[in-house]
Amino acid sequence: MDTTSGRRTRLGIVGLGLITQSVHLPNLRAMADRFEIVRVCDLSASVAERIAADLGAAHGTAAQEVIDDPAVDAVLLGTPGAHSGLARRALEAGKHVFAEKPYAYDPAVAERDAVFAASAGLVLQVGYMKMYEPAMAEARRRLPEIGAVRLVRMTVLHPSDEHQTTGIPVLRGSDVSDDVIEAAVAANRREVADALAADPLVDPVLFRNVLHGSVCHQAAVLRALLPNDEASVSWADADTASAGERTGPPRLQVAGRLSGGAQWSLSWNWLADHPEYSEWVEVFGDAGSMRIDLPGPYGDRTSATLTVTSAAVTEETSSNGGFWDPGEPGAFVRELAAFSDAIRGGAPVLSTAEGAAADAGLLREIARRLV
């Protein structure tokens, strides 16, 4: 663990796609007092070269070069698919790791890596930015105001990715060979297949793209609100179109229980041409309720808002509601700041690999219920 608070963390980045270019790189540039980007890597040599030139960093197309570079203290993984394989290699090389979601398709893999990182004194953080919304901490603090929690209800209206990212400038390269792309796709499919070895009837595309590509965030939100409760699944249903007939992901409805006694439900809906991404969480208690409205992942991102309703008060607390300053950093910045604080001073992180393991277990339960 690097506890030298005065030195910037020298960062290597693997994967320079949409999330890295549109979110992480602008935030890291604004956090130059904490991070120095020393090396970047992407399958597209042209993209890596252009971004590296702007940053004054070394570049290449091989992730292992980033991992092996003695000038790199920590690695940020923004590649597609699960990140546990690259993360483990980086941890074994003595690097701290910030891995975008999903971390692993198999909960046992995430648990294994969490133990390894802890034993090596390394930070392993997963990119669940919603856990770092100021509204989440405020909601946890104010839960006693609504009495015993009886129900947590989550709703997502999800437009197509293209619909969400229109107008966001992203460098894309056309210099990656078909063989390289096919090898990466095949490796990802093998990883999914290994995780589903005991569940041959589960739809691997739904498991990978919908559950681990999006619903993992709702699993993390559930943990963020009620961190002492374990979630189980009682029922799950997808729309009736078969996998071969769908023109897009299915709509999912899920219900379950929390170990503290409350029920929880999720309505996740792919609505390709919906005007905007919408997500909200409602918590109902014996003496009141609260609602958190979460922003979409891209574009002009604002903070989440929190509305609390009880016998005594109904009030919305947002970025201008007095509970957090509108000038404070957003959730994406906060998660990177937490990564920095953990490396430099040993501060705990919220979005751990242990939590990712719990999420992976819950997503596997959902997948099994959908068979």
N, C-alpha and C positions, 0 to 999 in steps of 0.2 A: 504494500500500500504506500503510495507516494503522499506523504504528509507535508511536503514542501509547499506551503500555501503561496509563496511568492513566485513560483515558476509556473508558466503556462503548460498545459497538457499538450504534448505533441501528438496530433491526431492523424491517423490514416483512414481514408474512406474507401470502402469497397462497394461499388454499385452507384452509378450516377444517373439514375432514372428520375421519374417524376417527383417522388417524395423528397429525394435528396436535393434536386435542383430548385424545386418550388418552395421548400420549407427549410430543410436543414442548412443548406449553404448560406442563404441570407441571414439566418439566425446566428450561425457560427461566425460569420463576418462581423456581426454586431457584438459578438462576445469575444473579441480579440484579446481582452484582458485575461480570459480564461483558457482559450484554445488557440493553438497554432496548427493549421493544416499543412502537413509536411509531405504527404503523398496521397495520390488518388488513383483509383483503378476502375476500369469498366471494360466490358467485352468489346466495346467500340473504341478502338485506338484513337479515332478522330475526336470523339467526345471527350475522352480522357485528356488528350493533348490540349484541347481548347480550354477546358475548365482549369487544368493545371497551369496553363499560361496566365490565366487571370488571377490565380491564387499565388503564383510563384512557388509552386510545389512540384515535386517529382511525380511522374505518372507512368502507367503501364496498363497491361491487360490481364495480368496474373494476380489473383488475390494473395497467393503465397508470398509474392514480393513485398506486399504491404505488411503481412504478418511477420516476415523475417527481418524487416528493416530495423536495425538497432536505433534509428532515430525516432521510431514510432513508440509512444507510450501506451496509446489506446486506439482501438479500432471501432469505427462506426460501420455497421453492416446495413446497407440499403438495397440489397439484391432481392429479386423476386423469390417467392416461396419461403419455406422454413429456413431458419438461420443457424440451427444448432450445429451443423457440420463445420461451417466456417468458424463459428464462435468457439467451439472446442479446440480447434487448431490454434486459434489466437490465444486462448487461455493457456494452452500447453506451451506456447512461446513466451508466456509471461506478460501478455498484454491485457489491459482492462478492455471490456467489451460493452458497447451499446448496440443492441441488435433490434432492428425493426421487428414488428409482429409479422407473421406468427413466429414464435421461437422454435417450437417443435410440434410435430403431429402426434408424437408419442409422449405421454406424461412422464414415463420412466426416464426418457432421455433428458428432459428438462430438470427433473429431480437429480439425476446423476451429475449434470453439469453444475447445478447450484452447489452441490456438496464439494465438487472439485474446486470451483472458484473460491469458496469460503476457505477451504484448506490451504489454498495457495495465496490467500490474502489479496485476491483480485476482485474488482467490481464487475458484476455481470448484471446489466440492466436491460429490460425489455421495453420497447417503444409503445407503451400504452399511454398516450398523451392525455386521454380523458381523465385519468386518475389524478392529473395535476391541475385540473380546472379549479380555480378558487371556490367555485360553487360547491364542489364536492366536499371540501374541508368544512365549509360553512354548513352544509346540509348535515354532515355527521355531528357537528357541534350542537345543532338545533333539533336533532331527533327527539330528545326528551320532551320538547314542546308539543309533539303530536301524540304522545302516549305510546303504548305498546304497538309495535309495527305489525300490521296484519297482512298487508299486500304490497309488493313492489311490482309495478307494471311498466314495461319498457316498450316503446314503439319506435320503429324506424321506417321512413319512407325514402327509398334509395333509388335515385335516377341512375341512368347509365353513366359509366365513368367518363365517356366522351362528353356527355351533357354537363357534367360537373367541372370539367377541365378546359372548356372552351375559353380561349383568350389567355390561357396561362402559357407563357413562352417556355419551351423545353427544347434543348438541343437533342437531336436524335441522329444517330449514325447509320449509314447504310453499308458499313464496311465489315460487318460480322458475317462470317461464312455460314452457310446453311448447316454444315457439319457441326459447328460449334453450338449453334442454337439447338439443333436436334439432340446433341449430347446433354445439354443443360436440361432440356425438357424431359429426356429419358431418365436422368438422375433424379429429378423431382418426382416423377411418376413412381420410381422404385422406392423412394422414401415414403410416399403415401401408401404404396402397397405393403411395405414392411409394417407400417403403423396399423394397417387394417388386416393383417394376416389372420387374425382370429375373427374377422367380420367380413367375410367374402361377399355378402349381399349389400353392403353399404355402397352407395354411389360415390366413387372416388372424386368425381368432379365437384359435386355438391360439398363433399367433406373438405376438399382443398380450397375451392374458390369462395364458397359462401360461408361455411362455418369458420374455417381458419382465416379466410380473407376479410371477413367483416364481423360476424357474430362474436368472434373472440373479444372485440371491444366491449360488447354488452356484458359478456361474462366478467370482464375486468371491472366494469362500472358497478356490477352487483357486489363484487368484493370490496370496491372502494367505499361503498355506502355502508355495508355491513360486514366489516372485515373479520368478525368473530364467527360468522355463520358459514356453514357449508351448504352448497346447493345440490339438490338432486332433481331428476326429471321424472315427472309422472306421466306426461303425455306430450306428443309432438305430431304435427301434421304438415304436409306440404300440399300445394295445389295439385290437381288431379292429372295434369299433363305428364306423360311419361318422359323419361330423360331424353329419348330420341325425338320427341315431338316439340320440346321446348324451344322457344326462340331466345330465351334468356333464363336467368336463375329463377327458381320457384319462389313463391311466397311461403313463408314459414310461420307457423303458430306453435308456441311451446308453453307448457305450464309445468310447474314443479313446486317443491317445498324447500324451505330453509330450515337448518337445524335449530334455529331459535324459535320456530313455530309458525313463522309467516309463510304465506304462499308467494310465488313469483310467476310472472308471465312475460312472454316476449312475442310481439307481433312484428316480424321482419318482412318488409314488402318491397320487392323489386318492381319499380314503376318507371320504366325506361325514360319516358318523356315528362316526368313530374318536374314542375318548375325549379325546384331546388331540393337539396338533401335536407331532410328534417328528422330530428331525433329528440325524444323527450322521455323523461323518467318520472313516474308518479309514485309516491310513497304514501300509503294510507295507514293511519294509526287510529287508536280508539278516541283520541282527543283532537284530531286534526289531520292535515295532509300537507305534502309539499310536492312541488313540481320543478324539475330541472330541465331547461331547454338548452340543448347542446348545439354548438355550431357545426357546420360541415367541415371536412378536412382540408379543403383547398380554398384558394381565392382570398378575399378580404375577410379574414377570420376575426370574429369578435369573441369575447368571453361568454361563457354560459351564463344564463340567468337562473335565479332561484326564487320561487314564489312559495311562501309559507302561509298556510291557512289554519287557524286554530280558534278556539272559543274566544280568545282575547284579541287576536289581530289577524289581518290579512294584508300581507305586504310583499311586494316584489323587490328583491335585492339583486341588483345587476352590477355591471362595472361602474355605474354612476349612482348606485344606491347607498353608498356609504360604508359598505362592508369590505370592498376592495377598490383600490384607486384605479381609475381608468388608465392611468399612465403606467401601471404595473405590467410586467411581462405576461404574455399569454402562455397557454399550457405547453406549447411546443418549446418555448424558451425555458420554461420552468423545469421541464424534464431534463434538458441539457444542463441547466444549472445544477440540478440534483446530481447528475452524473459527475460533474466537475467537483462538487462538494464532497462526494463519496471518495473520489480519487485523492483529492488534496487534503481532506481532513477526516476521512473515515465516517462521514455522515451516512445514515441508512437511506436506502432508496425505497420508494413505494412499489415500483413495478419490477418485482423480483422474478427470477426464474422459478422459484417455488410457486409463486402465484400463477405463472404461465403453465406450470404443470397442473395445477388445479383447474385452470381454464381448459386445458387440453382434455382432461378427464371428463369435464362437463360436456364439452363438444362431442366427445365420443359417445356419451350417453344419449345426446340428442340424435346423433346419426343412427344409433341402433334403434331408437324409437321410430325413425322415419322409414325403416325397412318394411 
